Amino acid sequence: MSGKERCLIYGGGGFIGSHLAEKLLDSGYSVTIFDKLNFSGKNISDFADKVNIIEGDFNNEIDLKNSLKDIDHVYHLVSSTLPANSNENPVYDVETNLISSLKLIKECINKKIQKFIFLSSGGTVYGIPEIIPVKENHRTNPICSYGIVKKTIEEYLFMFEKIHGLDYFVFRLSNPYGERQNPLAAQGAIPVFINQAINGQPINIWGNGEVVRDYIYIKDAVKVLADALIKTGRDRVFNLSSGTGYSLNQIIEIIEGVSGMDLNVIYKEGRNVDVPVSILDNTLVKETFDWNPQTEIESGIKHTYKYLLKHNV
């Protein structure tokens, strides 16, 4: 790559964004991180002096417009809701995620951004899969507002590409995990379980533990996100996943093996927003990006366990 192309990551101070920023820096890009006012800089502390930092409000058009000055590429990783709580207030979900995303896309077109990369949700846009593993052309019938909004943003990107020539990629991410993921959050079974194990706390599982998910180690995922800046092609939407499913009970077994602990698991009544099985077919992303996930789940969980042991919360 010649020169230093400038990347802006909305949500760059978070778990995914911080790993992406680090990867882009390693790849020779100039990186700007946009995150909320007074966000914790913990995730980027090791390289904060190498990035530009903008604190602002994703729902403020002026902040968005100002942040895009002298930017070549944009990553949109922001979401104000989670799959589990988005149905509680769909109007808020639309106002803070869909509307704000449309304003951002409009500004990117005005600023002639070279590439727009949107992080969608492989676990929610398809709804309850009819065929496993799920290919990108599977029907999309999301059962939560979070998935509906993500899919709608995808559709608008398609429209803006046709009308304005916006160059974009959508990545339907499976379940990322790894270092820096918040173990106290309501999302992310692996770090939550590990943290509870380290602190001798019981682990609560909704349902019988046979819910199956496709987990991808974060460093494997951000390699594709970074490489997307230099790729072109007809396909715009990609599943980004390991392509292998594990039940929550299997995750518990792996954590027990890594930690040497016997975990106290409490099973609770299942939730109707939880898709029983979600495994994404990653054939297209592997072929397009000449990529394979390098980290086996046992190894990834071991890395995560060691990190959380060192940064116990």
C-alpha positions in Angstrom: 0.0 0.0 0.0 1.4 3.4 -1.0 0.9 6.3 1.3 -1.3 6.3 4.4 -4.9 6.0 3.6 -7.1 7.3 6.4 -9.7 5.0 8.1 -12.4 6.1 10.5 -13.9 3.5 12.9 -17.2 4.4 14.5 -17.2 2.5 17.7 -13.5 2.1 17.5 -13.0 2.1 21.3 -15.0 -1.1 21.8 -14.0 -4.7 21.7 -14.2 -5.3 18.0 -13.2 -1.7 17.1 -10.0 -1.8 19.1 -8.8 -5.0 17.5 -9.7 -3.6 14.1 -7.8 -0.4 14.8 -4.7 -2.3 15.9 -4.9 -4.5 12.7 -5.2 -1.4 10.5 -2.3 0.3 12.1 -0.2 -2.9 11.6 -1.3 -2.8 7.9 0.0 0.8 7.5 -3.2 2.8 7.6 -3.8 6.0 9.5 -6.6 5.3 12.0 -9.2 7.6 13.6 -11.4 6.3 16.3 -14.9 7.8 16.9 -16.6 6.8 20.2 -19.0 8.3 22.7 -18.1 11.1 25.0 -15.8 10.0 27.9 -15.5 6.5 26.6 -13.1 4.2 28.4 -9.8 4.2 26.6 -8.8 0.8 28.2 -9.1 -1.2 25.0 -6.8 1.1 23.1 -4.4 2.1 25.8 -1.5 0.1 24.3 -1.7 2.1 21.0 -3.6 5.3 21.9 -0.7 7.5 20.9 -0.8 6.0 17.4 -4.5 6.9 16.6 -6.6 10.0 16.3 -9.4 10.0 18.8 -12.8 11.8 18.3 -15.4 11.8 21.1 -18.9 12.6 20.0 -22.5 11.6 19.6 -23.3 9.1 16.8 -26.8 10.6 16.8 -25.6 14.1 16.2 -25.4 15.1 12.5 -22.8 17.8 13.2 -20.5 15.4 15.0 -20.8 12.9 12.1 -20.1 15.5 9.5 -17.1 16.9 11.3 -15.6 13.5 12.0 -15.5 12.6 8.3 -13.1 15.4 7.3 -10.1 14.0 5.4 -11.2 10.4 5.7 -10.9 7.8 3.0 -12.6 4.7 4.4 -15.3 4.2 7.0 -16.1 1.3 9.3 -19.6 1.4 11.0 -19.5 -0.8 14.1 -22.0 1.2 16.3 -25.2 -0.2 17.8 -27.1 1.2 20.8 -29.1 -2.0 21.4 -28.5 -5.7 21.7 -30.6 -8.6 20.2 -31.9 -9.5 23.7 -33.2 -6.0 24.5 -34.0 -4.4 21.1 -37.7 -5.6 21.1 -38.3 -3.7 24.3 -38.3 -0.4 22.4 -38.2 -0.9 18.6 -38.8 2.9 18.1 -35.6 3.7 20.0 -33.8 1.1 18.0 -34.9 2.7 14.8 -34.2 6.2 15.9 -30.7 5.6 17.3 -29.5 3.0 14.9 -31.3 3.1 11.6 -31.9 6.9 11.3 -28.4 7.7 12.5 -26.9 5.2 10.1 -28.8 6.7 7.2 -27.4 10.2 8.1 -23.9 8.8 8.3 -24.2 7.1 4.9 -25.6 10.3 3.4 -22.5 12.2 4.7 -20.2 9.6 3.4 -21.7 10.0 -0.1 -21.3 13.8 0.2 -17.7 13.4 1.3 -17.0 10.8 -1.4 -15.8 8.2 1.0 -13.9 5.5 -1.0 -15.2 2.4 0.9 -18.0 2.0 3.5 -17.8 -1.2 5.6 -20.8 -2.1 7.8 -20.8 -4.8 10.5 -24.1 -6.6 10.4 -25.3 -9.6 12.4 -25.1 -13.1 11.2 -26.9 -14.3 14.3 -30.1 -12.3 13.9 -30.7 -11.2 10.2 -31.7 -14.7 9.1 -34.1 -15.4 11.9 -34.6 -19.1 12.6 -32.6 -20.8 9.9 -34.3 -23.3 7.7 -31.0 -24.8 6.4 -27.8 -25.2 8.3 -25.2 -23.9 7.7 -26.8 -20.6 6.6 -25.6 -19.2 3.3 -25.8 -15.5 2.4 -28.8 -16.1 0.1 -30.9 -17.7 2.9 -34.2 -16.0 3.5 -34.0 -13.2 6.1 -36.8 -13.2 8.7 -35.3 -11.6 11.8 -37.3 -12.1 15.0 -35.8 -9.2 16.9 -35.7 -5.5 16.1 -31.9 -5.6 16.2 -31.8 -7.9 13.2 -34.5 -6.0 11.4 -32.5 -2.8 11.7 -29.3 -4.4 10.6 -30.9 -5.9 7.6 -32.6 -2.6 6.7 -29.3 -0.8 6.8 -28.0 -3.5 4.4 -30.8 -2.7 2.0 -30.2 1.0 2.1 -26.5 0.4 1.3 -27.6 -1.6 -1.7 -29.8 1.2 -2.8 -27.1 3.9 -2.3 -24.7 1.9 -4.3 -27.1 1.7 -7.2 -28.0 5.4 -7.0 -24.8 7.0 -5.9 -22.1 4.4 -6.6 -21.2 4.0 -2.9 -18.6 1.2 -2.6 -19.4 -0.9 0.4 -19.1 -4.3 2.0 -21.4 -5.8 4.6 -20.1 -8.5 7.0 -22.7 -10.6 8.8 -20.5 -11.4 11.8 -21.2 -14.5 13.9 -20.3 -14.5 17.6 -16.8 -12.9 18.1 -14.9 -13.5 21.3 -11.4 -12.8 22.6 -9.3 -10.5 24.6 -10.8 -7.1 25.6 -14.4 -8.3 25.4 -16.4 -7.0 28.3 -17.1 -10.0 30.7 -19.8 -8.0 32.5 -21.9 -7.2 29.4 -25.2 -8.8 28.5 -23.7 -10.2 25.3 -20.8 -12.6 24.7 -21.2 -16.0 26.4 -17.5 -17.0 26.4 -16.0 -14.0 28.3 -19.0 -13.9 30.7 -18.7 -17.6 31.5 -14.9 -17.4 32.0 -15.2 -14.4 34.2 -17.8 -16.1 36.4 -15.6 -19.2 36.6 -12.6 -17.1 37.7 -14.7 -15.4 40.4 -16.3 -18.6 41.6 -19.8 -17.5 40.6 -22.6 -19.7 39.2 -23.1 -19.6 35.5 -26.7 -19.0 34.4 -27.8 -20.5 31.0 -31.1 -19.7 29.4 -32.6 -23.1 28.3 -30.9 -26.5 28.4 -27.6 -25.4 27.1 -28.1 -26.9 23.7 -28.4 -23.5 21.9 -25.7 -23.7 19.2 -23.7 -20.8 18.0 -20.8 -20.1 15.6 -18.0 -18.5 17.5 -15.1 -16.6 15.8 -11.9 -15.5 17.4 -11.6 -11.7 17.1 -8.1 -11.6 15.5 -9.3 -13.9 12.8 -12.4 -11.7 12.1 -10.5 -8.3 11.9 -8.1 -9.6 9.4 -10.9 -9.9 6.9 -12.3 -6.5 7.9 -8.9 -4.9 7.2 -8.4 -6.7 4.0 -11.8 -5.5 2.7 -10.2 -2.1 1.9 -8.2 -3.6 -0.9 -10.8 -6.0 -2.3 -13.2 -5.4 -5.1 -15.9 -7.7 -6.6 -19.5 -8.3 -7.4 -20.4 -9.7 -4.0 -21.2 -7.2 -1.3 -22.5 -9.3 1.6 -20.5 -11.9 3.4 -20.9 -14.2 6.4 -17.9 -13.7 8.6 -17.6 -16.8 10.8 -15.7 -19.9 11.8 -18.3 -22.0 10.1 -18.4 -24.4 13.1 -21.1 -24.6 15.7 -20.7 -25.3 19.4 -23.5 -25.6 22.1 -23.2 -23.7 25.3 -22.7 -26.9 27.1 -19.7 -27.6 24.9 -18.3 -24.1 25.6 -18.7 -24.9 29.3 -16.7 -28.1 28.9 -13.9 -26.3 27.0 -13.7 -23.7 29.7 -13.5 -26.4 32.4 -10.7 -28.0 30.4 -8.7 -24.8 30.0 -9.2 -23.6 33.6 -9.1 -26.9 35.4 -12.3 -25.9 37.3 -15.6 -27.6 37.7 -18.2 -24.9 36.9 -21.5 -24.4 38.7 -24.1 -24.2 35.9 -27.7 -23.1 36.6 -30.2 -23.7 33.8 -33.1 -21.3 33.5 -36.2 -21.1 31.3 -35.4 -20.4 27.6 -36.0 -17.1 25.9 -38.1 -16.8 22.7 -35.6 -14.4 21.1 -32.9 -17.0 21.1 -32.5 -18.7 17.8 -31.9 -22.5 18.6 -29.1 -23.0 16.1 -27.0 -20.5 14.1 -24.1 -21.7 12.1 -23.0 -19.5 9.1 -21.6 -20.8 5.9 -18.3 -19.0 5.4 -17.4 -20.4 1.9 -17.9 -17.0 0.1 -15.7 -15.0 2.5 -13.0 -17.7 2.4 -12.9 -17.7 -1.4 -13.1 -13.9 -1.9 -10.6 -13.0 0.7 -8.3 -16.0 0.4 -8.8 -16.5 4.1 -9.3 -19.2 6.7 -9.9 -18.8 10.4 -6.7 -19.8 12.0 -7.7 -20.1 15.7 -9.3 -23.3 17.0 -11.9 -22.6 19.7 -9.8 -24.3 22.4 -6.9 -22.0 21.7 -9.1 -18.9 21.4 -10.7 -19.7 24.8 -7.3 -20.2 26.3 -6.2 -16.8 25.1 -9.3 -15.2 26.5 -9.0 -17.0 29.8 -5.4 -15.9 30.3 -6.4 -12.3 29.5 -9.3 -12.3 31.9 -7.2 -13.9 34.6 -4.7 -11.1 34.2 -7.4 -8.4 34.0 -9.8 -9.8 36.5 -13.0 -7.7 37.1 
